[in-house]
Structures are given as C-alpha cells and as structure tokens.
Amino acid sequence: MSTSARPVRRSRPEGFPENGPAPELIESGFALENADAAFLHHGLNLADLAHVLDLARRGIIPADARRALLAALLDVVEIAPEDFPYDPAYGEPYNSRERYLVSRLGDVAGWLHAGRPRREAARVALRLHLRAQLADLVRLTVGTVSDIVDRAEEHAATLLPDQTYLQQAQPSTFGHYLLSFAYPAVRDARRLLDELDGIDTSPGGAGCVNGTRLLDDRDPVAAALGFREVIAHTRDAMWQVDGLIHILATTSSLLSNFSKVAEDLEIFSSSEFDFVDLDDAYSRSSILMPQKRNPYSLAIIRGASGVVIGRLTGFLAVTKSPSARSDNLIFAYGEVPRALDLSQRITRLTGGVIRTLRVNPERMREELDRGYTQATDLAEHLVGLVGVDYRTAYVVVGNTVRQASRSGIPGHAITGVMLDEAALAHTGRSWGLADVDLADVLDPRSIVASRRAEGGAAPAALAAMIGNLRDVLVELGAAADQRTAGFAAAEAALLASARASAAEPAG
C-alpha cells in the first residue's frame, strides 16, 4: 500500500475532561468511593501534612504557602469525617478535599499535587488505617483466645464425649475440646502481625508508576508517618494488592475458626444435646413461640464468617485484571477496612459467648455413659492383652458393641464374656477373657488420664498447653501494643512538627 493510501488515524481527545461527571457515574462510582471516605479521612490528613513538610524540607514550596497550607490541613484534622463536606458530585473523596482547600486558599492548595498524584495519598491513607485495624484485631484475638484458655482450664476435668461427624468418638474433656480452637486463632494472630509488617510500608514518593523528579529520597515521608520502610519498587508500591488479599484471607480463616465453634455450640445448646447454655445476653427470644430462646449470637458469628469469605472472593475477582488499574484498589478502600471492622466485632462477640457460657457437665457425662466411646481403647487393650493384630481386635470389639447396643447394654458394662463370644464367632476360638477386669479400660476418666502425650487431654498435658498458650498470648499482645504505641508516637510527632512549621514567623 502506498503512503498516500494509508488511512488517517482519527485524532482522539486528550487532556482532562472539560465537563462534569454524568449523574450515572456519580451514583454508581463516586458515591461508592465517598461512602468509604471515613476510612481514609484521617490518613489523608496525615499524608498531606507529611507531604507538605517534605516539600518544605526540599525547599520546593514557598514559606507563605507552606504555613497557610499546613494551617488549613491542621484545621481539617480536627473535622470528623462525617462533618467534612465530602460530595460525590465533585468526584472521589480527594476531589472534595481539594475543592475545600481551594475554597480556603486558592491556588496555594495546588502545592499538594507537586510530585504526588491523588492516588498516592489514598494509598498511604489506606495503609495508615489498616495497620491500626490489624494491630487492634491482634489484640482482640489475644483477648478471645485468653477467654478460651481460661474456660479450658476451668473445664480441664469436665468429661465430654468428643465427636467426629456428630458421632461420639472418644472420651475427652470439654477443656481439651475448647483448646482446639485456641491454636488456629493464635496462628491467625501471628499471620496478622506478618501482614501488619507488609502493610506498614510506605508507598510515599512512588508517584503514579515511576516516582517524580521532585523527590530523590522517599525515606523522610515514610519516617514522618511511622512506616517501617518504603516499598522498594515504585510501580509495585502504587498498585500492589497481594497484601490486601492476604489480610482478607486471614480474617476469613479467623472467622471460619470462630464459626466452627459457634456451629458446635448451637448444636450443643439444643434441647437434644443440652451440653451448654448461652447466657441470656447472647440469646434472643422468639417473637411467636414463648418457649424458645434462640442462640442469636451464634448465628451472627456464622453469618459474618460467610460475609468475610464473600469479601475475599469478590476482591480476588476484581484484582485479576491487568496491572495498574484503579478498579483493583477503588473497592479495596471500603472492602478491606469493613472486613477488618466486622472481624473485630465478631472476635469480641466470640469472646463474650465463651466467657459467659454455662456448661452442663452432668449431661455430658450422661451421654458419655450411654455411648460406646471406649471402643477404641478396648481394641487397643486387646492387642496387647491377647496378642492379636489390631484389625482382628477392631472387628471383635465392633461386633461386641453392635450386640451390646441391640441389647441396651452401655459401653462401660461390656464384659469379657461378651468379647469371648464375639471372638469365637470371628476367629473360631475364645480369648479367655471371662474373668478379666475391664473396668479401668472402659472408664472414661481413666481413658482421659492415659492421654499423657503432648497435646493430649490428660491433666498434665492440658496444663502444659495452657501454660504455653498464655506465654504466647502475652508475647502477641505485647507486639500489638508496641506497634500501636509506635503509630501513636509517629502521629503525635508529625502533628507537632506541622504545628511548629505552620506557626513559624514570616520572613
């Protein structure tokens, strides 16, 4: 094709839009972003202050403009998010802030854009908000696990027919059962601290993808905001989402663990089980049926777990787009803080449920005595006593249990004669058990006492776990407190520097 025959490419519009946003865009986009403004408000204030101070450090912003802009920003610090004039008609929250500052200062407000896009300010603000939430969630998790550990210690000797698939499995204790939920929560608390390390890094100075010629050192802004360090790669700093995914995944795991215990307790608190009773403060009456006291708090815990899983799934679906897309993070400003806020509430609720739970040891023992949870121990005992392989002992005990169940004989009343009959039928010979005393082997408390290995339900093994967990909880709580104190100290220092700089005399 000749040069003259080549089609002329249409000139496409460049530059910022000349007209305001369409009503549909305001309602479906900017309104959603402004609904998340409360999560970013304080962090945006701190990010702006740190940016202005850094411009001053580098001699970029004139002194008069610095003082005026800092004074105005310090005024905004004192305005609650709900009282600030965020308006989706002007665009996203940053646009409302810009409009407010321009109305007060005119073009002086434009210094906030020097070397920094609005998205960078929002990225910084999100991290400031999330790191405080993460530290608080760790602290709340420590409190709830402490409640679990305290109740486990209280019920270390409370016998329970532990279950799998809602079928009686082996004799255990309610304390040992409860402690099984402490360990996953501790692991999640550790993960939250790891994720806090990742979030507590500064995207400041990243620009849009490749920084700015106005900034040759990103460390001062990070230090002013109390970040541990800067994010190494500028493009990654602006557009990374993996840390947010990890936060949502860990909160999903944490609430899934609490949902498991809530589902168990809902079953245990039913009239059919009657193992536990929820405190009245964590229940709700039926409006129609006067006899019903519903475990409403447990439904809240279970439902919240599903909500957070949904937030994780939804965010994953959003973030599988090409890189450097705003949609990856527009929704993060609300979804991730809301997931953490809900997780904080549910963690507190779970602790309250456990702390006030009323346990019915008599009913647990009644069901234990009625069932056949001794079967595994009996089979293991016969392996050593008779010298048969476990499979043979398993079949003989299983057949004995079946016959006992049909005859209405509970597990603790199984006799050597019954075992001999089953052995004769299966192996063709009697095992000579008629005069053997099986009382200790069939006694649930003796069975529990035999579980002396690490992690078992025997008193000493349970006490060791409880002691170790308490040490770990002290360590986790101290780590969360230390981080929170560091954030507060950095903020106080930043505000003090801003006030001092704003008050410097002219000239």
Disulfide bonds with the S-S distance in Angstrom:
none
